[in-house]
Amino acid sequence: MKANVWAGRNRLEIQDVPDPQILNARDAIVRVSSTAICGSDLHLVDGYIPTVKKGDVLGHEFMGEVVEVGPGVHNLHTGDRVVVPFPIACGACFACEAELYSVCENSNPNAGMAEKLMGHAPAGIFGYSHMLGGFAGGQAEYVRVPFADVGPIKVEDDLPDEKVLFLSDIFPTGFMGAEMCDIKPGQTIAIWGAGPVGQFAAASAFLLGADRVIVIDRFPYRLRRVQRTGAEVLNYEEVNVLEALRDMTGGRGPDACIDAVGMEAHHPTPAMYAYDRTKQAARMETERPYVLREAIMACRNGGVVSVIGVYGGFVDKFPMGTVMNRSLTIRTGQCHVQRYTEPLLQRIRAGEIDPSFVISHRMPLSEAPRGFELFKNKQDECNKVVLTP
């Protein structure tokens, strides 16, 4: 089959790779109908996530048709149309029973590798390094889906792929980011990052009752797109974000702040950007945590900082004194997607939201490397790329 594979830092190739096979009783094989490029895929391309190997198939946002199931899968059948969550979860361990699916204790066969960096291992993830299981991803014609009786959600044919594809990751991720803010009526939520996850976080904050949402970014086309959700916007290259947020909230600060950027953040101050960029390039730290620092400094006393941007290891100059002395709560996590797929599917069916609003580019799988270039370099106002095998 054809697949988009990692061929070295900043190198992607469409290659012929072996077709997936049923390896365990609870496996299924899915013929991919739609897949997408995620912002966190860029961390792999840029070489900031360890244990990625040449030939690894990328992609963790995908859906398609079940073409084969193992003998232990009884809830799915050949011909079913499914969306597949990006974290792989067994459904029976301590974490899964607590609906903490992204830290499943049984789905990462390379847990020992992750434990060396993180202390304990998270779940296996499609197409996201050998440290997180070494599972082939969804930017391919077919995918093997482990624990297929737990993760995939069936969808009927009346909803097109573009309305449901993002249940695999970014819609639940944005929703969880807003949910972790414990939003109450009348509150103001600030979000760093106007990419697709930030756009879904903004839309979700309104769904959960926020009065105001303020989104910070520097790309006008992304700021224009997120304004469609009803959010106010700040361009951090034009204003001092901390001062602007204080002015907009009567000096108090936002009730909660969401980091929807993660480890490769940009900063308008050349010296600060050069400091973290150099340390990151030299592997002296793994993150550029400008957004995380700023979100912590901006949040009102006693507020919540929700972190859904992806981080891979260690940050420098973390303002722990601010967190402790101002009674801040930090909540974070890779999204527990399986917890959200059915409720969010019902919101889509009810017409509360149409997730396809984030899509800017559609192209065949064969053009995936070009799609990554557009997405990474913010060319042609690229917001979200959907690929069709």
PyMOL commands that set and color helices and strands:
alter all, ss='L'
color gray80, all
select helices_A, chain A and resi 41-45+94-97+101-103+111-118+161-168+170-179+196-207+220-227+241-248+270-281+290-298+320-325+337-349+355-358+365-376+379-381
alter helices_A, ss='H'
color red, helices_A
select strands_A, chain A and resi 2-6+12-16+28-36+61-69+81-84+87-88+124-125+142-145+153-154+188-192+212-217+232-235+256-259+304-307+329-332+361-364+385-388
alter strands_A, ss='S'
color yellow, strands_A
deselect
rebuild
show_as cartoon
